[in-house]
Amino acid sequence: MYYRLAAREYGNAGNASCESSRGAAGRSECVFHDVTAGNDSQDCAGPVDCYQPGGKYGVMSSSDSKYRPTFETHPGYDYPTGIGTIDAANLVNAWNW
C-alpha cells in the first residue's frame, strides 16, 4: 500500500511540491515527503568500494581512489531514502480501508 500511494503521489520522477526540503511550504496533503538532498555515506574498511585516504576507516564510494558517493538521493524512489518520510495524518486519510 505504501508504494502504491507513493507511486500515485510522485511516481519515479518525483513531485517538487512534496520535496522534504520545502518544509511547511510544500503541499499540505503530501503523504510522503521526498528526500532529494544527500547520500548514503557509510564507514568502510577494505580495498573494494572504499575511499580510504588515511586512518583505519574510509567511506563507501564507487571509486577506491576518489570519494564518489555510492548511492545518492534524487527525486522519486532512491536507495538512501526509499519513498521518503511519512506524514502520518495524511497517510491515514489517504489509506483505502
ROKEMAR-611830 format. One record per residue: x, y, z of N, C-alpha, C in turn; residue number from 1. Coordinates in steps of 0.02 Angstrom, whole numbers, plus 50000, padded with zeros to 5 digits. Atoms other than C-alpha are relative to their C-alpha. Layout:
# ROKEMAR-611830
@n.c1=X n.c2=Y n.c3=Z ca.c1=X ca.c2=Y ca.c3=Z c.c1=X c.c2=Y c.c3=Z nr=NUM
...
END
This chain:
# ROKEMAR-611830
@n.c1=50041 n.c2=49940 n.c3=50000 ca.c1=50000 ca.c2=50000 ca.c3=50000 c.c1=50043 c.c2=50063 c.c3=50000 nr=1
@n.c1=49956 n.c2=49941 n.c3=49998 ca.c1=50143 ca.c2=50120 ca.c3=50040 c.c1=50026 c.c2=50018 c.c3=49931 nr=2
@n.c1=49971 n.c2=49988 n.c3=50065 ca.c1=50222 ca.c2=50100 ca.c3=49870 c.c1=49946 c.c2=50021 c.c3=49950 nr=3
@n.c1=50055 n.c2=49979 n.c3=50044 ca.c1=50054 ca.c2=50117 ca.c3=49783 c.c1=49983 c.c2=50074 c.c3=50012 nr=4
@n.c1=50013 n.c2=49930 n.c3=49984 ca.c1=50021 ca.c2=50281 ca.c3=49874 c.c1=50057 c.c2=50045 c.c3=49975 nr=5
@n.c1=49942 n.c2=49960 n.c3=50023 ca.c1=50198 ca.c2=50343 ca.c3=49835 c.c1=49999 c.c2=50006 c.c3=49924 nr=6
@n.c1=50003 n.c2=49998 n.c3=50074 ca.c1=50178 ca.c2=50297 ca.c3=49650 c.c1=49947 c.c2=50049 c.c3=49977 nr=7
@n.c1=50055 n.c2=49953 n.c3=50018 ca.c1=50014 ca.c2=50394 ca.c3=49644 c.c1=50021 c.c2=50072 c.c3=50014 nr=8
@n.c1=49980 n.c2=49932 n.c3=49980 ca.c1=50092 ca.c2=50543 ca.c3=49732 c.c1=50056 c.c2=50029 c.c3=49958 nr=9
@n.c1=49945 n.c2=49972 n.c3=50039 ca.c1=50256 ca.c2=50561 ca.c3=49640 c.c1=50036 c.c2=49952 c.c3=49954 nr=10
@n.c1=49972 n.c2=50046 n.c3=50049 ca.c1=50299 ca.c2=50405 ca.c3=49541 c.c1=50076 c.c2=49997 c.c3=50002 nr=11
@n.c1=49927 n.c2=50005 n.c3=50004 ca.c1=50478 ca.c2=50381 ca.c3=49482 c.c1=50033 c.c2=50068 c.c3=49989 nr=12
@n.c1=49970 n.c2=49935 n.c3=50018 ca.c1=50503 ca.c2=50562 ca.c3=49428 c.c1=49999 c.c2=50050 c.c3=50057 nr=13
@n.c1=50004 n.c2=49954 n.c3=49944 ca.c1=50461 ca.c2=50645 ca.c3=49594 c.c1=49945 c.c2=50052 c.c3=49990 nr=14
@n.c1=50050 n.c2=49947 n.c3=50000 ca.c1=50344 ca.c2=50788 ca.c3=49636 c.c1=50029 c.c2=50057 c.c3=50040 nr=15
@n.c1=49965 n.c2=49945 n.c3=49967 ca.c1=50430 ca.c2=50952 ca.c3=49676 c.c1=49961 c.c2=50029 c.c3=50059 nr=16
@n.c1=50039 n.c2=49971 n.c3=49946 ca.c1=50286 ca.c2=51009 ca.c3=49786 c.c1=49999 c.c2=49956 c.c3=50063 nr=17
@n.c1=49997 n.c2=50045 n.c3=49942 ca.c1=50313 ca.c2=50858 ca.c3=49901 c.c1=50071 c.c2=49987 c.c3=50023 nr=18
@n.c1=49930 n.c2=50009 n.c3=49978 ca.c1=50502 ca.c2=50876 ca.c3=49924 c.c1=50007 c.c2=50021 c.c3=50073 nr=19
@n.c1=49992 n.c2=49987 n.c3=49929 ca.c1=50554 ca.c2=50871 ca.c3=50106 c.c1=50034 c.c2=50068 c.c3=50013 nr=20
@n.c1=49965 n.c2=49937 n.c3=49990 ca.c1=50666 ca.c2=51024 ca.c3=50084 c.c1=49953 c.c2=50061 c.c3=49999 nr=21
@n.c1=50048 n.c2=49945 n.c3=50002 ca.c1=50510 ca.c2=51131 ca.c3=50056 c.c1=49968 c.c2=50012 c.c3=50069 nr=22
@n.c1=50028 n.c2=49991 n.c3=49933 ca.c1=50455 ca.c2=51103 ca.c3=50237 c.c1=49927 c.c2=50019 c.c3=49998 nr=23
@n.c1=50070 n.c2=49978 n.c3=49996 ca.c1=50293 ca.c2=51193 ca.c3=50279 c.c1=49976 c.c2=50032 c.c3=49935 nr=24
@n.c1=50020 n.c2=49969 n.c3=50064 ca.c1=50294 ca.c2=51274 ca.c3=50105 c.c1=49976 c.c2=49947 c.c3=49950 nr=25
@n.c1=50022 n.c2=50054 n.c3=50044 ca.c1=50258 ca.c2=51104 ca.c3=50025 c.c1=49925 c.c2=49990 c.c3=50004 nr=26
@n.c1=50072 n.c2=50015 n.c3=50000 ca.c1=50085 ca.c2=51037 ca.c3=49985 c.c1=49981 c.c2=49968 c.c3=50066 nr=27
@n.c1=50020 n.c2=50025 n.c3=49935 ca.c1=49992 ca.c2=51002 ca.c3=50146 c.c1=49972 c.c2=49929 c.c3=49997 nr=28
@n.c1=50030 n.c2=50067 n.c3=50005 ca.c1=49912 ca.c2=50841 ca.c3=50079 c.c1=50050 c.c2=49946 c.c3=49981 nr=29
@n.c1=49950 n.c2=50050 n.c3=50018 ca.c1=50076 ca.c2=50752 ca.c3=50038 c.c1=50004 c.c2=49946 c.c3=50053 nr=30
@n.c1=49993 n.c2=50057 n.c3=49954 ca.c1=50082 ca.c2=50578 ca.c3=50115 c.c1=50074 c.c2=49988 c.c3=50013 nr=31
@n.c1=49928 n.c2=50010 n.c3=49995 ca.c1=50268 ca.c2=50562 ca.c3=50081 c.c1=50036 c.c2=50065 c.c3=49982 nr=32
@n.c1=49958 n.c2=49942 n.c3=50015 ca.c1=50400 ca.c2=50698 ca.c3=50085 c.c1=50065 c.c2=49972 c.c3=49971 nr=33
@n.c1=49945 n.c2=50028 n.c3=50038 ca.c1=50529 ca.c2=50653 ca.c3=49954 c.c1=50066 c.c2=50034 c.c3=50020 nr=34
@n.c1=49934 n.c2=49974 n.c3=49981 ca.c1=50708 ca.c2=50674 ca.c3=50018 c.c1=50044 c.c2=49999 c.c3=49938 nr=35
@n.c1=49963 n.c2=49994 n.c3=50063 ca.c1=50810 ca.c2=50738 ca.c3=49870 c.c1=50071 c.c2=50026 c.c3=50008 nr=36
@n.c1=49932 n.c2=49975 n.c3=49988 ca.c1=50971 ca.c2=50801 ca.c3=49951 c.c1=50036 c.c2=49953 c.c3=50047 nr=37
@n.c1=49959 n.c2=50043 n.c3=49956 ca.c1=51106 ca.c2=50688 ca.c3=50022 c.c1=50022 c.c2=49937 c.c3=49965 nr=38
@n.c1=49976 n.c2=50063 n.c3=50026 ca.c1=51182 ca.c2=50517 ca.c3=50000 c.c1=50003 c.c2=49949 c.c3=50057 nr=39
@n.c1=49997 n.c2=50055 n.c3=49952 ca.c1=51210 ca.c2=50351 ca.c3=50089 c.c1=50072 c.c2=49987 c.c3=50020 nr=40
@n.c1=49931 n.c2=50008 n.c3=49979 ca.c1=51383 ca.c2=50380 ca.c3=50162 c.c1=50004 c.c2=49953 c.c3=50059 nr=41
@n.c1=49991 n.c2=50048 n.c3=49946 ca.c1=51440 ca.c2=50235 ca.c3=50270 c.c1=50074 c.c2=49987 c.c3=50009 nr=42
@n.c1=49931 n.c2=50019 n.c3=49986 ca.c1=51602 ca.c2=50188 ca.c3=50354 c.c1=50017 c.c2=49935 c.c3=49965 nr=43
@n.c1=49976 n.c2=50062 n.c3=50029 ca.c1=51706 ca.c2=50053 ca.c3=50273 c.c1=50074 c.c2=49991 c.c3=50018 nr=44
@n.c1=49930 n.c2=50015 n.c3=49986 ca.c1=51873 ca.c2=49968 ca.c3=50299 c.c1=50021 c.c2=49942 c.c3=49955 nr=45
@n.c1=49981 n.c2=50053 n.c3=50047 ca.c1=51927 ca.c2=49873 ca.c3=50146 c.c1=50022 c.c2=50028 c.c3=49934 nr=46
@n.c1=49973 n.c2=49976 n.c3=50063 ca.c1=52004 ca.c2=49884 ca.c3=49974 c.c1=49948 c.c2=50010 c.c3=49944 nr=47
@n.c1=50049 n.c2=49997 n.c3=50054 ca.c1=51841 ca.c2=49872 ca.c3=49873 c.c1=49944 c.c2=50048 c.c3=50018 nr=48
@n.c1=50054 n.c2=49951 n.c3=49990 ca.c1=51715 ca.c2=50015 ca.c3=49854 c.c1=50009 c.c2=50040 c.c3=50065 nr=49
@n.c1=49986 n.c2=49964 n.c3=49938 ca.c1=51800 ca.c2=50107 ca.c3=49997 c.c1=50055 c.c2=50052 c.c3=49986 nr=50
@n.c1=49950 n.c2=49947 n.c3=50007 ca.c1=51887 ca.c2=50276 ca.c3=49983 c.c1=50029 c.c2=50011 c.c3=50069 nr=51
@n.c1=49966 n.c2=49999 n.c3=49935 ca.c1=52014 ca.c2=50273 ca.c3=50123 c.c1=50064 c.c2=50040 c.c3=49994 nr=52
@n.c1=49940 n.c2=49960 n.c3=50009 ca.c1=52134 ca.c2=50420 ca.c3=50112 c.c1=50050 c.c2=49995 c.c3=50057 nr=53
@n.c1=49955 n.c2=50007 n.c3=49943 ca.c1=52208 ca.c2=50385 ca.c3=50284 c.c1=49961 c.c2=49974 c.c3=50060 nr=54
@n.c1=50033 n.c2=50025 n.c3=49940 ca.c1=52171 ca.c2=50305 ca.c3=50451 c.c1=49973 c.c2=49930 c.c3=49991 nr=55
@n.c1=50025 n.c2=50069 n.c3=49999 ca.c1=52083 ca.c2=50143 ca.c3=50493 c.c1=49937 c.c2=49992 c.c3=49958 nr=56
@n.c1=50064 n.c2=50005 n.c3=50035 ca.c1=51914 ca.c2=50181 ca.c3=50413 c.c1=49996 c.c2=50051 c.c3=49943 nr=57
@n.c1=50013 n.c2=49956 n.c3=50055 ca.c1=51859 ca.c2=50258 ca.c3=50250 c.c1=49925 c.c2=50009 c.c3=49993 nr=58
@n.c1=50072 n.c2=49990 n.c3=50013 ca.c1=51691 ca.c2=50297 ca.c3=50170 c.c1=49982 c.c2=49962 c.c3=49936 nr=59
@n.c1=50023 n.c2=50038 n.c3=50059 ca.c1=51592 ca.c2=50189 ca.c3=50048 c.c1=49998 c.c2=50047 c.c3=49940 nr=60
@n.c1=49993 n.c2=49959 n.c3=50060 ca.c1=51625 ca.c2=50253 ca.c3=49873 c.c1=49999 c.c2=49956 c.c3=49938 nr=61
@n.c1=49998 n.c2=50038 n.c3=50063 ca.c1=51606 ca.c2=50199 ca.c3=49692 c.c1=50070 c.c2=50002 c.c3=49970 nr=62
@n.c1=49930 n.c2=49997 n.c3=50022 ca.c1=51793 ca.c2=50235 ca.c3=49674 c.c1=50045 c.c2=49987 c.c3=50060 nr=63
@n.c1=49953 n.c2=50012 n.c3=49946 ca.c1=51938 ca.c2=50172 ca.c3=49778 c.c1=50050 c.c2=50057 c.c3=50008 nr=64
@n.c1=49950 n.c2=49948 n.c3=49998 ca.c1=52045 ca.c2=50324 ca.c3=49737 c.c1=49972 c.c2=50071 c.c3=50007 nr=65
@n.c1=50032 n.c2=49934 n.c3=49994 ca.c1=51919 ca.c2=50468 ca.c3=49750 c.c1=49931 c.c2=49990 c.c3=50032 nr=66
@n.c1=50066 n.c2=50007 n.c3=49969 ca.c1=51763 ca.c2=50500 ca.c3=49853 c.c1=49945 c.c2=50014 c.c3=49950 nr=67
@n.c1=50059 n.c2=49996 n.c3=50043 ca.c1=51611 ca.c2=50467 ca.c3=49745 c.c1=49945 c.c2=49961 c.c3=50035 nr=68
@n.c1=50053 n.c2=50035 n.c3=49963 ca.c1=51453 ca.c2=50428 ca.c3=49845 c.c1=49970 c.c2=49942 c.c3=49959 nr=69
@n.c1=50026 n.c2=50059 n.c3=50035 ca.c1=51389 ca.c2=50255 ca.c3=49801 c.c1=49927 c.c2=50008 c.c3=49982 nr=70
@n.c1=50071 n.c2=49990 n.c3=50012 ca.c1=51205 ca.c2=50296 ca.c3=49819 c.c1=49981 c.c2=50071 c.c3=50020 nr=71
@n.c1=50021 n.c2=49931 n.c3=49986 ca.c1=51139 ca.c2=50474 ca.c3=49806 c.c1=49924 c.c2=50005 c.c3=49995 nr=72
@n.c1=50071 n.c2=49989 n.c3=50004 ca.c1=50964 ca.c2=50539 ca.c3=49832 c.c1=49983 c.c2=50037 c.c3=49935 nr=73
@n.c1=50025 n.c2=49964 n.c3=50059 ca.c1=50860 ca.c2=50606 ca.c3=49687 c.c1=49924 c.c2=49999 c.c3=50004 nr=74
@n.c1=50073 n.c2=50001 n.c3=49998 ca.c1=50676 ca.c2=50641 ca.c3=49651 c.c1=49973 c.c2=49930 c.c3=49988 nr=75
@n.c1=50031 n.c2=50066 n.c3=50006 ca.c1=50566 ca.c2=50487 ca.c3=49671 c.c1=50035 c.c2=49950 c.c3=50045 nr=76
@n.c1=49970 n.c2=50053 n.c3=49959 ca.c1=50622 ca.c2=50320 ca.c3=49744 c.c1=50075 c.c2=49998 c.c3=49990 nr=77
@n.c1=49927 n.c2=50010 n.c3=50004 ca.c1=50807 ca.c2=50302 ca.c3=49785 c.c1=50021 c.c2=49956 c.c3=50059 nr=78
@n.c1=49977 n.c2=50046 n.c3=49948 ca.c1=50911 ca.c2=50183 ca.c3=49891 c.c1=50010 c.c2=50032 c.c3=50069 nr=79
@n.c1=49989 n.c2=49973 n.c3=49933 ca.c1=50962 ca.c2=50302 ca.c3=50032 c.c1=49936 c.c2=50016 c.c3=50039 nr=80
@n.c1=50059 n.c2=49978 n.c3=49963 ca.c1=50786 ca.c2=50363 ca.c3=50074 c.c1=49936 c.c2=49965 c.c3=49980 nr=81
@n.c1=50060 n.c2=50036 n.c3=50020 ca.c1=50666 ca.c2=50245 ca.c3=49987 c.c1=49946 c.c2=50046 c.c3=49972 nr=82
@n.c1=50056 n.c2=49959 n.c3=50024 ca.c1=50497 ca.c2=50329 ca.c3=49963 c.c1=49993 c.c2=50065 c.c3=50039 nr=83
@n.c1=50001 n.c2=49937 n.c3=49964 ca.c1=50535 ca.c2=50471 ca.c3=50083 c.c1=49974 c.c2=49993 c.c3=50071 nr=84
@n.c1=50027 n.c2=50000 n.c3=49932 ca.c1=50470 ca.c2=50520 ca.c3=50254 c.c1=49924 c.c2=50003 c.c3=49997 nr=85
@n.c1=50073 n.c2=50005 n.c3=50000 ca.c1=50289 ca.c2=50490 ca.c3=50302 c.c1=49969 c.c2=50054 c.c3=50043 nr=86
@n.c1=50043 n.c2=49957 n.c3=49960 ca.c1=50160 ca.c2=50616 ca.c3=50359 c.c1=49943 c.c2=49955 c.c3=50024 nr=87
@n.c1=50046 n.c2=50050 n.c3=49974 ca.c1=50058 ca.c2=50502 ca.c3=50473 c.c1=49927 c.c2=50019 c.c3=49991 nr=88
@n.c1=50071 n.c2=49980 n.c3=50007 ca.c1=49896 ca.c2=50603 ca.c3=50470 c.c1=49978 c.c2=49994 c.c3=49927 nr=89
@n.c1=50018 n.c2=50006 n.c3=50071 ca.c1=49897 ca.c2=50613 ca.c3=50280 c.c1=49998 c.c2=49928 c.c3=49977 nr=90
@n.c1=50001 n.c2=50072 n.c3=50016 ca.c1=49937 ca.c2=50427 ca.c3=50270 c.c1=49933 c.c2=49969 c.c3=50021 nr=91
@n.c1=50065 n.c2=50027 n.c3=49976 ca.c1=49783 ca.c2=50384 ca.c3=50374 c.c1=49944 c.c2=50024 c.c3=49954 nr=92
@n.c1=50054 n.c2=49973 n.c3=50043 ca.c1=49674 ca.c2=50499 ca.c3=50267 c.c1=50002 c.c2=49971 c.c3=49929 nr=93
@n.c1=49993 n.c2=50025 n.c3=50068 ca.c1=49741 ca.c2=50426 ca.c3=50103 c.c1=49990 c.c2=49924 c.c3=49995 nr=94
@n.c1=50003 n.c2=50073 n.c3=49999 ca.c1=49732 ca.c2=50242 ca.c3=50156 c.c1=49930 c.c2=49977 c.c3=49981 nr=95
@n.c1=50065 n.c2=50027 n.c3=50021 ca.c1=49593 ca.c2=50147 ca.c3=50067 c.c1=49986 c.c2=49937 c.c3=50041 nr=96
@n.c1=50016 n.c2=50056 n.c3=49957 ca.c1=49523 ca.c2=50034 ca.c3=50202 c.c1=49954 c.c2=49956 c.c3=49963 nr=97
END
